[in-house]
Every structure is written in C-alpha cells, then in structure tokens.
Amino acid sequence: MSWLRNAVHRAVEASGGHSSLLTRTVITSLDTVVHHAGQAVADGARLINDRIGSRSYKSMKVTAKRLEDAALSFRGEERVHLLRRWLLALKETKRAVAAAREPHYATDPDQALPVLDLYMDYDSGAKLMNFIHVFLYSQALEYVVLSMILEAPTEEEASLLSEIFGMCLSGGKDVHNAIISSIQELGKLFSSYHDEVLAKRDELLQFAQCDISGLKINADIARLDDEIVHLQQQINGMDALRATSTIRRSKASQTVSEGFKTAVNEARLCSRLEELVLMKKSIHHGDSFKTHFEKVDKLKVLSESLANSSAKAERRIMENRLQKEESLIFRVTKTNEVSGTEKELVAEISRIEEQKGQLEPELKKEEELSRSIASCKVESSTVSEKNRPMMYWIDVESTLHKYLEEEYLEAEKKIVATFSLIDNVRTIYFSNQEHQTRRDDPEVKNLFTIIDKLRIEFESVPRPVLQIEIEEKEEKTKRSRSLKLEVTDSPSHPGQESPITPQLRTRLPSESDSELAKFDPEYKEYSADDISGWEFDELEDEVSPGFL
C-alpha cells in the first residue's frame, strides 16, 4: 500500500525532523491504521450524518415502487405532469449535488450542505442515496418508455423525455433523439397494425425495455462516482491544510499530534477511495457479449417475422382495397339504378298527383251527387209514401183498362167472325144454281145491304191502340228479331167477290174459321144444300140483333 507509506512520510516531514519520539509514535500507531481504514465506511456515514443533521430517511424500495406504478398507470395529461415533476426533481438533486462539490464546502467540513431528500434501503443497510440514484435504481424510465410506445407521445412529452434522457442515459444527444424517434415510430406502428404487432408485442416491449436499461446509467456507479468525488475533495482539502500547517510550527508536540491526525484521516480516505475504485471496477455495466449476440439474433428473427407479417398485411390491404373498389363500383351501379328508378317514381308520382288533382273535383262532384241522390232517395221515399194511394188507384184503373181492352178484343173478334160468316153464306148462296130464282128476292138484298152498311159503319170507326197488342208485339220482336212477320190475306173465291174493303181485312184475324167454330162447333159438318135450305127469316132474326 504505497499511498499509506506516502501518508506516513508526509506526517513525519510535517513534524520537523526524524525524531525518535515521532518514529516510535508512528510505529506504534501503524498497527491501528489498518483497523481505522477498515472503519472508513462507517466513519464516512457518520460524517455525512453529522453534516446533514439528524432526520429520518425515506425508503428507497417504496419510492422506486411508486415511481414504477405511476409510470405504468398515468396517461395523457397525468403523464405530462409526471414527467414535469420527475425532471424538476432530477434538476434540483443535480444542482444540490453540484453545490456540495464546491471548494468552500470541501475546505470547511462544518459548513451545512444543501438540503436533499435522502433514501435508504433499510433491508440491506446500504449507503444513503439521493433521488437520482433512486430513479436510476428503479425501472420508472423503462416503464414510461413502454407507456409511450403503447400510446404515442405528444411533442411536449417528447421534449421532457429528451431532457430526462440527457440526465439518465449514456450517449450523446443524437442517440437520445434517435431513441425518441424510434419510440414515436413504434407508437404509430402499434396503433396501426393491431393484429400483426400483437403477436410480437411482448417481445418488442421486452427488447425496448432492455435497450433503455442498457443505455441507462448504473445507479451504483453513479453513487460510487459521487462518493469518490466527495473523497477526492476531502483529500485535496487535507493537502491544502498540510501546506499551510508547515508555516505555523510553534511546538513539536502539537505539530506531531496534528500531523498524526491528518495522516490517519488521509489514510482512511485513501483506503475508502481505493475500496470504491475497486467496487466500481467490479461492477459490470450492460450485457455480456454472449447475451448481446443472443439479443441480436432474436432481433433478426423478430425483424423477419415482422417483415412477413407486414407483407401479409400489405396483401390483405390490397385485397381489401380491391374489395372496396368492387363494392364501390357495385354501389355506384346500384346508385345509378336507384337514381333512375327514383326519377321514374318521381315522374309516376307527379303523374299520379296530376290525376289526383283531376280526380279530386270529380270526387267532389260525385260526393255532391251522392248527397243529392241520398236526398232524392229521401224525397222519393217521402213521395212514394204520399203517392201510394194514388198508385193504388192507378193500378186499379190500369186493371180496368186492361179488362176493357180484353173485352174490346173479344167483341171485335166476334164481329169480325160474324162478318166472315156472312161472307161465306153470301158466297155459298150466290154460287148455288138451285137458288137462282131467289137471288132477286128483295128481302135477301135488303139484308145484305143492311149488313154492308153495318160493315161500312164498323170500318169507319177508328180502331184504338191497345196496350195488350203493343206488349205482345214487343215480346214477338224480342223472340225473333231476324224474322219478319208475314201478313196472311183472306182466301178469295172466284164466284163472287166479297164487298169487304181492305181496311176491314186488316182488322180480321187469321183464325176466322176457329172463331166460327167457337160459335157453332158443327159448322164444318154443314153442306151447301143444308145451308141453302136455311130460312132467311131465321137468319135475319139471328144476325140483326147482334149488329144492333
């Protein structure tokens, strides 16, 4: 231990010579130097405790757990406020540590240091740590990076994270900017490719966490660096005190005592400094080469997998695009068809509306007519009620009229049959040769003259239009419209023409023989001789009353 021998020689030189007393004192005290050097850690802790005063310390593990929970759970504005608080605490801690390293604090150990929040691991009983050491010890920075990958950061969050990286990560500003750009790109990819990224999500987040942990400054190394700097400042301060003490040598005993104390303190500090340097060298920062190469291989496999997933995603995107184009074309076609149908429907609706406009007045007229018909029906029912007695008398009169027409036709038939009978008698009478002597009989001539006058008088009477005949004629017309009625003339006799006029012949019925048969059923059985033997007196008695 060369530094220990140098410290002893400096103490002897400071005493003013190689006196035997000093030599014995130094030799006696050499055995205790090693013991005091071993107690350097505890003495350093006591010195720090004396300078900052008596107070309670916060738990390092509890604080680290709180930082990690906040980094995982906060989103949006809460995450922005969290980054601001972290950056402010880191800056204040760094400022306080820098102030404690000022020369006037090193030369004056009794001067109070700036107040800092100190943390201690009560389980292991390790050295005190400030907020920077606790922040580096925890995984809050890794977790907040994962949170920003899952939810892309804003510009303000990226700026705050860049400042925190400058205080907690190794490398320059370019490296930090590249990391932030990668975080933003990963955030966009995670929000875009859900299915592809979810399959490799855990692996990607794990690699991102490992990258941040590899670049992050080791908390133990940072703590050791702070303590080494503090010890170097104390050693430098002792050198300055020793330089000034050589000028003021008044008494040998006092000089030996002060030099011995200074040498012991310097030995303690140097022993602690060497211990810290060895501890720093023993700490392995980052991954080993084997682990590093394994991670590189995993990243290659992951990159190929993501490339395949990206190719599949692009193919699906192309297929979806083609499907969307086809559906768009189909929609356009259907839209055109629907628009054409809509135009036709609009034209049809307009035409129907026009018809509606035309039909509404007609419907109003029909409604008015229906109301008029209803009122007319009411009036008709009223009138029918009032005219019921009158209709009864009309029916009675029509019945009587019909009865009279039937009687008239019956009488007419009888008269016409009588005239026909007389014509037959006349024909038979004048055609018989046996009665030639009686042709000039005045009585016979007188009777025929009277009959002719009656016939002329009968013909002069106008025949009325009978309703029964009209109805019969209409029925016959309905039965056979294509047939024409044949008018049958009366049979003409070559001997003597009947003096009946054509007007009377039209009034004679065609069934004269049947009418004669009604008067005398034995008419057809009489011969000409029988008829010629009739007495004219009897004929006159039978015919004259019928015509009168």
TIKOLZA-367636 format. One record per atom (N, C-alpha, C): x, y, z. Coordinates in steps of 0.001 Angstrom, whole numbers, plus 500000, padded with zeros to 6 digits. Atoms other than C-alpha are relative to their C-alpha. Example, Ala and Ser with C-alpha at 12.3 -4.5 7.8 and 13.67 -1.06 7.14 Angstrom:
500890498810500000/512300495500507800/500900501200500000/499180498810499940/513670498940507140/499230501090500730/
This chain:
500861498807500000/500000500000500000/500892501237500000/499072498863500152/502204502820498668/499382501284500502/500630498750499557/499675505502499436/500078500136501508/499899499944498546/499862504556503117/501403500431500438/498630499594499660/503678504847503230/500210501479499704/499871498574500328/503482508222501487/499340500862501054/500692499220498969/500981509430504040/500813500064501283/499187500004498781/503258508367506915/501207500905499855/498837499141500221/506331510046505410/499603501467500030/500443498603499962/504333513240504922/499744500447501443/500248499636498597/503284513187508540/501302500210500765/498701499846499325/506923512707509698/500665501283499578/499404498769500483/508140515508507481/499311501214500598/500725498865499432/505435517750508826/500368500234501460/499659499844498578/506723517145512404/501305500752500218/498790499198499881/510032518903511696/501266499186500081/498761500784499973/512533516059511566/499708498567500328/500161501425499755/513194512357512178/500316499727501463/499759500210498567/512971512449515955/499563498606500386/500316501363499548/512828509203517830/498592499906500558/501355500009499439/509602510199519585/498951499835498912/500974500083501111/507778510703516329/500038498630499350/499872501314500644/509193507490514923/499303498938500817/500665501000499170/508050505497517893/498477500162499967/501459499755500022/504695507142517834/499379499471498720/500539500467501302/504233506407514155/499996498497499951/499928501462500052/505421502807514531/498930499381500884/501039500533499098/503091502304517459/498615500115499377/501344499755500567/500195503748515552/499760499295498676/500201500646501315/500860501820512338/499044498802500101/500881501169499859/499049498799513728/498519500381500011/501413499573499918/495927500810514296/499489500639498710/500435499319501238/495922502432510843/499079499108499178/500803500933500815/494627499324509126/498596499857500583/501313500118499369/491859498999511676/499141501223499727/500761498778500288/490887502628511243/499600500082498530/500368499988501429/490959502227507460/498805499094499739/501159500897500189/488526499331507760/498705500622500459/501204499332499511/486166501590509653/499659501255499205/500204498769500779/486223504198506899/498553500153499541/501390499930500507/482767503312505586/499073500544501071/500868499543498914/481116503746508965/500296501443500371/499657498613499682/483054506949509658/499446500956498953/500563499140501058/482008508341506265/498516500214500182/501441499864499767/478399507629507060/499727500934501160/500192499101498862/478801509349510424/500272501437499615/499700498636500437/480410512368508791/498828500606499234/501148499482500767/477516512670506348/498829500281500920/501108499809499074/475054512250509166/500202501244500841/499717498802499217/476818514955511188/499749501266499196/500106498779500814/476712517384508270/498544500310499640/501375499707500416/473057516930507298/499049500044501174/500844499929498833/471748516693510839/499191498730500184/500785501189499680/469526514177512475/498606500144499404/501333500036500597/466404513321510423/499741498607499473/500371501319500506/464507510303509072/500181499961498492/499783500191501429/465186508861505625/498814499235499400/501078500691500717/462691507675503032/500477498636499531/499665501346500459/462532504075501951/500255500020498496/499629500007501408/464309503541498662/499076499082499197/500821500951500738/462232500487497627/498564500495499835/501369499477500095/458885502109498409/499919501117498969/499986498901500972/459830505216496440/500145499478498574/499829500581501334/461025503124493477/498709499334499520/501271500642500379/457766501131493524/498958501035499603/500946498938500352/455723504340493490/500312500600498632/499614499461501311/457697505691490552/499605499047498876/500341500978501039/457176502472488581/498490499914499781/501458500058500139/453434502346489306/499462501226499268/500441498780500680/452991505962488237/500355499969498521/499589500067501408/454945505338485024/499098499076499195/500846500949500723/452690502399484098/498550500454499889/501435499700499947/449312503847485043/499620501351499421/500380498658500428/449442507526484059/499940500079498479/500179499771501428/448179508560480601/499554501450499778/500479498676500372/447529511822478819/500630501109500804/499521498859499232/447787514958480949/500709499564501276/499339500483498782/448699512963484050/501445499601499710/498634500390500359/451732511553482258/500875501227499746/499235498760500217/452813515062481198/500400500609501336/499675499456498673/452598516290484816/501034499126500712/499027500895499373/454515513213485971/501405500255499461/498685499723500586/457371513898483531/500545501342500480/499542498694499495/457485517521484659/500535499876501420/499541500156498614/457786516514488343/501328499248500045/498740500749500029/460493513974487550/501162500887499556/498927499145500514/462531516470485533/500385501059501027/499704498991498982/462224519119488253/500778499386501164/499291500650498888/463303516670490988/501426499627499602/498645500348500452/466275515468488915/500891501233499920/499197498774500102/467423519027488209/500363500546501379/499706499501498655/467146520085491866/501040499119500695/499010500900499383/469047516999493014/501381500212499402/498710499781500665/471773517567490446/500597501333500425/499506498692499575/472028521227491431/500533499932501430/499541500115498613/472322520330495125/501304499211500094/498754500781499993/474988517691494436/501160500827499468/498939499140500550/476954520151492301/500411501074500995/499665498986498993/476722522772495051/500829499403501130/499233500643498926/478044520266497606/501436499739499596/498635500243500475/481146519746495440/500819501290499873/499262498744500097/482141523410495609/501196499976500958/498780500037499159/485627524073497093/499783500471501422/500150499486498638/484400526047500096/499330498980500906/500545501078499170/482361523009501246/501081498980500354/498914500964499720/485475520835500978/500974500529501044/499049499426499037/487735523216502964/499387500206501362/500682499770498723/485098523831505638/499006498868500230/500903501139499808/483630520468506687/498820500327500882/501104499686499099/481445522109509337/498884500800499334/501029499212500672/479531524173506784/498860499083499557/501179500824500319/475973522877506202/499829499875498492/500240500271501422/475300521240502844/498554500330499625/501401499793500423/472171521965500736/499141498797500388/500904501051499529/469170520010501973/499554499147498820/500417500960501021/468434516885499911/499107498944500637/500781501155499558/465832514128500169/500851498759499810/499154501180500046/467877511070501034/499162498744500223/500737501260499972/466746507488500688/500952498898500450/499180501090499477/467949504315502348/499242498685499830/500560501349500049/467415500624501805/500123499395501390/499957500454498618/466501499558505343/500257498496500107/499774501452499940/466694495882504437/501483499654499943/498571500311500162/470328495863503310/500899500930500794/499193499050499245/471523498891505276/501097500629499176/498978499424500876/473412500310502274/500117501494500235/499756498574499869/474655503847501831/498760500800499636/501097499106500344/472314506804501559/500052500357498514/500113499661501415/471070507699498080/499086501204499842/500879498881500317/469549510803496560/498967499555498962/501088500344500923/466625510993494101/500526499465498669/499441500490501271/468836510495491041/500361498528500117/499629501401499804/470202507235492486/498764499102500059/501235500800499894/466682506009493364/499319499887498638/500632500012501321/465352506975489923/500733499047499057/499232500922500835/468194505113488219/499863498552500476/500162501346499465/467742502144490542/498658499394499577/501324500490500394/464027501860489706/499922499829498479/500254500176501427/462599500932486298/498908500955499505/501022499027500389/460392504010486072/500234500523498590/499699499490501338/462194505277482961/499627498966498932/500374501036500960/461759501918481193/498486499906499851/501451500135500043/458081501784482120/499336501179499297/500597498854500682/457329505309480931/500268499930498500/499736500210501435/459010504462477609/499007498992499425/500992500979500456/456767501384477306/498612500626499897/501285499303500051/453763503564478101/499885500881498765/500024499154501195/454728505947475299/499984499180498716/500104500864501179/455138503043472877/498552499545499810/501395500428500091/451641501811473702/499073501150499641/500781498795500334/450283505360473448/500984501079499576/498990499116500592/452267507660471148/500102501308500782/499820498770499214/453789510682472963/499701501247499182/500188498702500634/452984514296472232/501353500705499883/498759499243500156/455565516937471348/500564500419501346/499534499592498675/455731518194474936/500598498818500755/499466501185499332/456220514669476286/501346499592499405/498721500338500632/458975514019473735/501106500947500455/498999499036499541/460758517227474796/500423499722501446/499673500311498606/460533516375478523/500809498710500107/499274501268499958/461688512815477876/501429500152499494/498642499764500504/464678514091475892/500892500592501096/499214499433498902/465840516189478880/500303498945501068/499758501057499008/465396513217481231/501048499018499493/498977500880500580/467411511040478829/501398500603500154/498698499352499860/470213513597478946/500592499865501384/499517500118498631/470454513170482728/500134498552500460/500033501376499500/469878509409482983/500592498981499039/499489500959500969/471176507769479779/501387500401499545/498684499741500580/474638507430478379/499850500277498511/500078499631501404/475498508549474872/499713501477499851/500214498588500238/475074511896473244/498551500331499674/501344499525500313/472100513947472197/499443499332498752/500459500672501215/471971512270468793/499392498637500327/500534501305499590/471474508896470450/498638500153500663/501278499779499312/468723510280472641/498895500368499010/500997499638501022/466930511864469652/499594498782499168/500322501219500755/467189508571467762/499071499092500800/500866500831499153/465630506742470715/498578500553500018/501339499390499972/462749509219470889/499285499803498665/500602500245501319/462164508905467128/499523498558499879/500410501411500035/462095505122467488/498751499768500845/501191500136499147/459587505417470337/498752500505499275/501143499462500734/457318507612468207/499576499085498853/500328500917501095/457540505222465237/499330498727500520/500623501190499423/456785502223467438/498575500286500470/501352499627499586/453792504071468889/499037500041498825/500856499966501195/452427504709465385/499735498595499477/500184501369500489/453023501085464370/499047499214500899/500884500713499080/451327499766467494/498548500430499823/501368499518500209/448279501934466752/499446499619498637/500445500301501368/448165500917463055/499809498510499780/500036501430500281/448984497197462856/499654499254501279/500406500635498752/446960495646465610/500275498501499980/499881501462500028/446844492003464549/501440499543499851/498633500429500258/450421491806463272/500903500272501194/499104499609498911/452037493630466184/499645499279501294/500394500642498755/450018491952468924/500674498644500180/499337501303499888/451626488586468113/501409500136500546/498625499771499537/455078490052468821/500076501163500986/500037498814499149/454010492748471237/500881499852501228/499222500192498772/455528491312474396/501499499989499723/498572500046500325/458844490604472692/500530501383499649/499561498649500353/459028494106471224/500146500879501238/499918499201498778/458285495712474577/501171499556500872/498873500493499199/460841493480476281/501330500496499447/498764499501500596/463566494448473795/500143501505500216/499921498558499757/462675498134474161/500417500284501437/499615499825498600/462924497825477941/501471499663500219/498581500371499864/466290496054477651/500914501064499407/499180498950500607/467601498771475337/500130501203500921/499938498850499084/466686501546477766/500831499653501231/499201500406498832/468142499553480671/501483499948499671/498593500054500383/471381499029478730/500630501366499859/499465498645500156/471753502735477987/499932500811501288/500166499226498771/470720503890481457/501254499899500861/498838499949499099/473455504952483851/499738499115501206/500154500898498867/474047502383486572/499892500808501289/500229499252498761/472732503598489935/501160499834500978/498874500225499087/475560502008491921/501235500767499543/498839499256500510/478209503505489635/499829501488500247/500234498572499746/476599506934489930/500216500333501468/499806499750498567/476518506631493704/501477499933500369/498564500107499721/480156505474493796/500762501201499449/499336498818500561/481195508328491498/499819501207500903/500229498866499096/479557510843493825/500857499880501262/499207500176498783/481275509352496832/501496500154499720/498582499842500362/484659509174495041/500350501468499848/499748498560500165/484376512822494063/500042500673501363/500019499405498662/483490513690497648/501286499678500763/498756500368499326/486519511771498988/501195500736499406/498903499262500628/488838513392496453/500014501456500462/500051498625499495/487604516804497557/500541500072501434/499479499992498624/488339515901501180/501529499842500020/498541500195500050/491847514651500307/500688501272499523/499422498741500484/492540517812498333/499955501074501088/500081499039498904/491340519844501285/501055499737501070/498946500327499036/493726517985503607/501368500418499485/498722499554500565/496635518681501245/500172501507500174/499913498543499836/495788522363501383/500262500364501453/499757499723498582/495683522289505192/501434499661500398/498632500380499677/499014520464505382/501003501020499459/499094498992500564/500649523085503136/500042501249500876/500032498820499132/499532525861505446/500560499712501394/499526500332498643/500489523964508625/501525500010500109/498530499979499968/504212523821507704/500526501396500310/499573498629499737/504367527573508013/499877500303501482/500231499679498602/502970527584511510/500441498861500908/499486501029499088/505198525305513562/500434500712501293/499645499362498739/505268526511517125/500543499002501012/499584500989499024/505539523413519261/500081498644499322/499794501301500647/506804519974518362/498879499040500335/501058500945499605/504160518085520351/498712500270499236/501217499656500741/501309519978518751/500145499638498537/499800500303501416/502782519509515274/499906498514499761/500059501457500156/503265515779515787/498574499506500126/501390500443499798/499716515374517078/499123500358498809/500815499599501158/498145517357514255/500386499219498752/499566500762501170/500273515618511642/499528498562500052/500464501378499893/499381512232513030/498502499880499681/501442500036500287/495655513005512942/499727500170498510/500195499767501436/495935514332509424/500385498776499204/499570501205500712/497864511256508323/498987498872500148/501013501060499784/495304508933509902/498756500255499169/501204499676500800/492376510770508271/500247499786498512/499692500169501423/494128510815504945/500111498524499648/499911501441500243/494880507114505285/498615499375499887/501380500505500074/491240506427505978/499340500356498666/500631499561501256/490103508487502999/500585499263498804/499375500704501128/492636506874500704/499576498537499949/500468501388499961/491616503414501876/498573499877499459/501390500023500499/487953504207501251/499958500280498506/499964499671501422/488823505713497870/500416498789499179/499571501195500723/490717502589496823/498903498936499995/501098500973499932/487813500434498002/498889500338499016/501057499588500934/485318502477495985/500411499763498557/499521500222501376/487502502291492884/499923498523499642/500084501440500263/487733498518493206/498548499536499830/501419500343500133/483964498267493711/499442500449498652/500467499497501292/483377500393490618/500484499120498858/499472500868501051/485660498173488564/499310498637499984/500643501321499930/483870495066489786/498580499994499438/501368499923500532/480516496310488550/500052499872498486/500073500217501444/479738495030485052/498754500706499467/501114499214500537/477604497502483193/499572499416498661/500518500502501267/475374496185480443/500095498491499904/500029501436500243/475084492731478928/501374499512499563/498778500617500504/477853490309478142/499909499838498487/499992500165501455/478926489612474574/499063498870499567/500867501117500351/477092486304474559/498534500410500039/501391499532499902/473864487859475780/499675501003498908/500210499005501045/474305490704473336/499756499335498644/500177500695501278/474694488342470373/498675499232499966/501298500675499959/471676486333471519/498860500979499734/501032498994500250/469613489504471582/499986500436498543/499926499622501418/470863490437468128/499334498946499128/500631501080500766/469827487022466793/498476500028500161/501444499914499781/466410487360468409/499390501172499242/500507498841500742/466033490800466888/499920499715498507/500050500354501419/466863489405463446/498772499143499699/501173500861500193/464249486669463806/498709500805500121/501183499166499815/461751489195465100/499790500929498822/500107499122501165/462524491536462216/499452499253498790/500521500794501114/461964488748459668/498521499673500197/501407500303499725/458714487787461379/499113501210499749/500778498787500239/457527491371461348/499939500343498522/500022499751501449/458542491670457680/498964499110499322/501016500897500557/456450488598456855/498592500467500358/501310499488499592/453578489979458880/499632501256499229/500254498789500776/453957493298457099/499603499668498567/500363500412501367/453875491533453700/498577499452499963/501370500514499933/450756489642454731/498996501133500180/500895498862499790/449232492872455956/499816500799498716/500115499287501271/450024494558452650/499113499245499019/500873500779500874/448416491679450764/498540500140500416/501373499823499536/445349491929452952/499482501390499678/500411498633500335/445303495675452419/499634500102498523/500308499987501430/445437495141448646/498677499288499721/501261500711500188/442669492565448831/498825500837500486/501069499139499497/440594494887450981/499753501179499074/500156498886500926/441288497705448558/499232499571498756/500724500505501173/440151495571445604/498528499750500333/501385500226499600/437070494508447516/499245501309500154/500658498703499848/436332498107448388/499723500643498649/500240499458501333/436786499132444756/498816499304499324/501128500720500581/434438496375443621/498683500413500657/501224499570499313/431933497303446291/499629501425499625/500284498626500405/432306500949445295/499370500035498614/500590500071501343/431650500094441640/498565499477500080/501348500545499839/428679497989442701/499053501049500581/500841498955499404/427391500823444855/499671501089498995/500257498969501011/427816503304442012/498948499516499011/500984500556500930/425927500978439658/498612499988500625/501295500038499330/423185500427442170/499460501402500248/500442498619499790/423111504142442905/499402500575498727/500553499535501274/422614504881439216/498640499369499733/501286500657500189/419890502272439025/498940500590500922/500965499436499046/418253503627442129/499602501414499598/500323498635500434/418531507187440813/499042499969498814/500932500127501117/416898506080437536/498616499594500464/501295500421499457/414191504283439456/499327501141500749/500563498854499283/413740507332441643/499416501021499036/500538499072500991/413336509510438559/498674499490499442/501248500565500500/410738507121437173/498892500113501044/501002499893498936/408998507053440529/499531501436500179/500383498585499871/409092510840440709/499046500388498884/500897499704501117/407560511067437224/498641499349500214/501262500689499738/404963508468438168/499220500692501106/500673499300498897/404230510288441402/499403501312499521/500535498738500534/403856513587439553/498768499744499141/501161500321500831/401522511926437044/498807499616500871/501087500387499097/399520510351439850/499446501215500733/500476498782499340/399367513706441595/499131500832499068/500849499300500958/398064515281438409/498633499326499891/501273500713500037/395460512555438168/499203500231501278/500679499718498740/394702513131441804/499341501374499965/500583498666500119/394244516825441097/498788500021499093/501155500063500885/391907515924438258/498845499230500622/501058500827499426/390029513309440238/499339500639501212/500580499392498799/389510515401443329/498737500806499695/501269499305500321/386989517771441635/498890499023499629/501015500980500361/385223514770440125/499470499276501232/500453500636498762/385179513082443507/499090500927500804/500876499044499311/383745516243444986/498623500038499349/501289500016500701/381107516243442267/499222498728500325/500670501250499663/380391512591442933/499459500024501423/500509499881498632/380115513321446622/498744500860500045/501197499158500058/377706516132445850/498832499238499388/501063500786500628/375799513817443524/499469498930500945/500453501016499037/375755511091446158/499121500620501078/500863499318499025/374421513592448660/498654500355499384/501257499667500679/371875514725446087/499142498758499824/500744501251500168/370947511110445366/499388499568501321/500541500368498690/370584510453449062/498790500852500352/501149499123499723/368364513495449430/498818499663499094/501077500381500921/366450512432446321/499331498709500448/500589501233499490/366010508974447788/499064500287501162/500868499636498873/364660510536450921/498702500616499492/501197499383500574/362332512691448858/499146498971499276/500748501031500720/361434509685446711/499213499125500959/500730500794499010/360570507659449771/498811500766500556/501111499172499499/358502510557451026/498874500073498971/501003499896501067/356784510962447658/499292498668499791/500625501319500162/356256507214447350/498992499725501110/500967500154498918/354624507231450749/498728500805499727/501170499162500295/352404510078449655/499219499487498796/500655500440501237/351688508532446217/499519498562500070/500439501388499918/350926505074447496/498494499853499752/501448500120500345/347129505655447484/499734500265498523/500189499679501413/347379507257444059/500429498837499113/499540501142500777/349395504305442742/499006498851500092/501035501041499871/346740502018444106/498860500246499024/501086499679500937/344064503814442124/500468499873498559/499466500171501364/346352503841439081/500023498533499630/500007501437500265/346763500085439382/498584499500499728/501405500396500215/343024499717439679/499533500422498621/500401499499501313/342486501891436619/500670499217498878/499317500779501036/345153500021434639/499394498612499872/500658501312500055/343482496750435603/498675500089499259/501278499796500701/340115498084434463/500219500242498518/499690499709501397/341688499424431283/500374498722499251/499621501257500617/343220496062430572/498778499105499804/501218500802500116/339903494370431254/499129500490498852/500778499426501101/338177496760428858/500617499649498659/499337500356501254/340835496113426193/499731498542499644/500289501407500281/340311492392426564/498555499818499518/501393500076500442/336515492826426252/499829500552498591/500066499413501346/337037495063423249/500517499012498967/499454500974500942/339212492484421546/499056498824499821/500940501111500092/336712489775422335/498805500369499130/501151499553500816/333844491800420868/500396500180498545/499536499792501372/335926492730417848/500134498668499266/499864501315500618/336729489112417208/498631499430499620/501343500507500301/333063488217417391/499399500698498782/500547499253501140/332074490977414963/500666499563498710/499272500399501207/334804490070412525/499618498577499598/500421501366500317/333814486412412796/498604499981499377/501358499914500555/330203487347412099/500040500448498559/499881499529501386/331169489326409011/500585498915499108/499427501084500782/333272486422407855/498965498919499719/501060500981500183/330360484066408384/499005500451498933/500944499461500991/328046486318406362/500611499929498621/499347500087501308/330625486465403572/499975498571499475/500045501394500424/330767482702403472/498590499607499564/501406500281500366/326987482478403437/499678500610498652/500272499323501270/326822485009400627/500657499246498856/499294500712501066/329407483130398647/499271498709499646/500707501260500242/327613479854399080/498636500265499334/501344499701500513/324270481460398341/500046500350498525/499960499579501403/325251483051395089/500644498961499091/499382501025500838/327256480102393913/499103498797499767/500914501131500155/324399477608394281/499043500299498857/500844499804501179/322497477176390980/498540499753500302/501381500302499679/319398475921392648/499248501215500492/500673498824499423/318699479255394253/500097501197499080/499929498880500936/318984481353391118/498715500818500019/501283499303500011/315327482207391378/499861500928501170/500166499192498782/315779483686394835/501060501081500121/498946498982499905/318734485943394052/499408501401499967/500607498669500126/316476488784393214/498968500239501067/500966499816498912/314488488407396362/500352501280500729/499706498702499375/314162491898397853/500416499866501464/499661500141498578/314401490657401395/501472499610500153/498590500402499919/317700488964400748/500907501171499688/499186498835500353/319068492034399041/499985501019501116/500098499017498909/317795494219401831/500892499588501165/499170500464498881/319527492049404420/501488500190499696/498589499810500354/322816492070402542/500384501468499996/499732498551500018/322510495862402111/500188500504501423/499883499571498597/321967496329405824/501346499541500581/498723500525499479/324940494094406569/501166500817499464/498907499199500569/327123496093404175/500080501363500662/499983498699499310/326081499354405823/500626499868501387/499408500199498673/326893497934409211/501519499806499901/498555500206500176/330251496826407865/500706501311499735/499380498702500312/330959500272406446/500058500858501248/500016499224498754/329948501859409707/501066499483500963/498971500578499126/332192499428411570/501404500405499548/498696499617500526/335105500266409275/500299501464500233/499779498559499817/334580503985409712/500425500350501423/499597499733498610/335097503705413434/501511499735500131/498535500220499869/338878504225414136/500303498992501110/499632501035499030/340467501343415908/500987500570501010/499075499450498987/342127502315419216/501286499160500093/498716500683499751/345751501497420097/499904499294501346/500163500810498800/345641498686422598/501375499679500611/498742500272499296/348388498251425221/500349498519499969/499753501449500037/347984494489425145/500687499615498709/499391500309501288/348808494360421455/501448500501499938/498624499465499993/351891496579421980/500927499066500769/499176500908499207/353204494269424690/500244498692499269/499825501240500758/352571491187422544/500968500196498851/499093499714501113/354370492815419641/501451500097500478/498640499912499455/357392493648421784/500546498623500355/499560501352499667/357541490061423019/500367499228498750/499683500687501253/357428488738419479/501292500538499391/498772499414500545/360163491172418441/501222499501500763/498892500522499206/362383490015421263/500293498556499657/499786501405500293/361823486377420353/500719499800498687/499384500170501340/362750486698416710/500098501340499315/499789498715500655/364257489951415517/500351499837498524/499578500211501383/365621488457412316/498858499595499064/501147500442500824/362249487130411162/499016501137499790/501036499010500331/359632489268409507/498621499335500038/501365500529499923/356019488851410100/499366499964498607/500697500149501285/354086487530407075/498502500261500201/501422499637499916/350771489028406561/499199499031499106/500840500957500737/348225486376405524/498698500671499554/501242499430500536/345433487530403236/498844498996500124/501179500874499955/341948486134403385/499847499263498669/500137500722501274/341164483410400702/498922500618499117/500951499404500968/339495484848397588/499252498890499245/500857500972500683/336621482977395863/499713500500498606/500166499530501368/336227483070392105/498578500365499647/501395499738500403/332422483174392102/499584501405500238/500494498675499609/331578486312393945/500990500626500952/499074499297499127/333988488792395468/499253500600501149/500609499420498809/333287489944398941/500128501488499944/499922498533499994/332439493569399262/500772500558501183/499243499511498834/334731493777402360/501190500778499494/498891499129500406/337239496586401979/501308499486500588/498689500415499435/340991496054402540/500208500448501417/499858499535498620/340734498119405736/499397499016500965/500625500971499123/338339495597407204/500785498699500027/499226501231500058/340502492733406025/501206500058500940/498871499881499070/343429494073408011/499575499828501428/500490500127498642/341235494066411073/499508498601500311/500496501344499770/340106490487410549/501128499113500498/498962500919499539/342009487848412457/500149498848499031/499706501110500906/343611484988410572/499279498734500398/500678501201499512/341780482445412689/498493500197499952/501456499796500115/338291483225411339/499249498696500126/500640501301499910/337465479577410957/499919499520501420/500024500404498597/338464478946414523/498973500782500780/500998499184499318/336263481808415618/498593499493499672/501315500540500378/333331480392413658/499729498693500710/500174501262499301/333957477058415234/499604500208501440/500402499699498627/333593478692418597/498494500244500088/501455499727499978/330122479921417680/499179498741499764/500751501221500315/328971476626416175/500986498886499750/499019501063500183/331122473531416636/499669499116498810/500406500860501100/329071471759413874/500016500738498681/499980499181501218/329815474418411304/500629499258498839/499298500689501062/332181472292409274/499210498794499462/500763501162500427/329660469466409063/498854500357499034/501099499608500884/327084471520407114/500466499982498567/499717499978501443/326917471080403331/499336501199499363/500602498853500710/325902473554400710/498498499879499894/501461500184500091/322431472030400353/499332500336501303/500600499684498692/321857472319404062/499924501492500217/499981498555499781/322892475936404089/498975500687499108/500954499359500915/320721476764401072/498569499874500456/501360500194499534/317685475484402842/499655500805501212/500287499173498807/318031477916405676/498951501057499662/501018498967500150/315234480319406117/500621501332500310/499442498661499815/316175483950405712/499409500709501175/500587499338498832/313801484903408426/500769499637501253/499230500409498824/315705482890410911/501366500661500018/498697499321500082/318989484335409633/499901501436500399/500177498591499653/317636487817409955/499810500153501481/500236499905498554/316435487089413467/501283499789500793/498770500279499257/319892485800414476/501048501081499814/498916499060500289/322108488383412773/499659501394500417/500347498590499763/320200491625413157/500175500395501432/499785499550498611/320165491714416975/501470500096500363/498567499916499640/323897491058417112/500646501267499524/499385498777500526/324701494087414953/499372501246500509/500627498835499410/322251496367416551/500506500199501396/
